[in-house]
Amino acid sequence: MEIYLKSRDFKNWLSVKNGPHIPMKMNDKNEPLLKTEDEWDEEDFKKMTIDNMALNIFLVSLDKVEYNLVRRCTSAHEIWKLLILTHEGTEKVKNSKLALLNRDYELFKMQPNESIKNLYNRLLDIFTPRFPQDNIYGDISYK
């Protein structure tokens, strides 16, 4: 989805990543206030359109189950966070998956009479199916 949003308009992705644009103005005491729709300028309209385009892309691309999960979200940013939480889990879940991956890797060794090809395929089986696109390794340094 990230690549698709970037390909449509990179600003769509920025809306998802950073959250929706909120038109603001400063009052007499130099405090930020929300602008009314009547006070929006051309730039506010452009940014709100980008936000709504990103939201629309999500809503029309999700299946019925995922749509029902996110239908109450009011921004593409909210949908993105909810989908990440649903599909990847919390930090605790990610850490548990990483611990299992680490255990499987540490116990990994060549079986008697096993070919290099089978060994390589078993090694790929440890890593590939569990974390197809996730960056679960964080800031691991390899020494």
C-alpha positions, 0 to 999 in steps of 0.5 A, a space after each residue: 500500500 505504501 508504494 501505491 500511495 507514493 506512486 499516486 502522489 507522494 503527498 498521499 503517503 506523507 498524509 498517511 505517515 504524518 497524519 492529516 493536515 489541520 488548518 490552524 491560525 494564530 489568535 491575538 495572544 499568539 496561540 494556535 486556533 483551528 480555522 473554520 472552513 470559511 477561513 481556509 485558504 487555497 493551501 488548506 484546501 489542497 492539503 485537505 484534498 490530499 488527505 481525503 484522497 489517501 483516505 479514499 484509496 484505503 477505503 476502496 482498496 480494503 476487503 469487507 472484513 478490513 473495511 469493517 475494522 477501519 470504517 470509523 477511522 477519520 483519517 488515512 493515518 488512523 487507518 494505517 496505524 490500525 492496520 499495522 497493529 492488526 497485522 503486525 501486532 504490538 511491540 510485545 508480539 513482535 518481540 516474541 516473534 523475534 525471540 522465536 526466530 532467534 531460537 530457531 536460528 540458534 538451533 539451526 544446523 545441517 542434518 546428516 546427509 542433507 544437501 546444501 540446497 535443502 539446508 539453504 531452503 530450511 534457512 529461508 523457511 525460518 526467516 521468510 514466512 514469518 516476517 515477509 516485509 517487516 523490519 523486525 530487526 530494528 537497530 541490530 549491529 552485526 559485529 
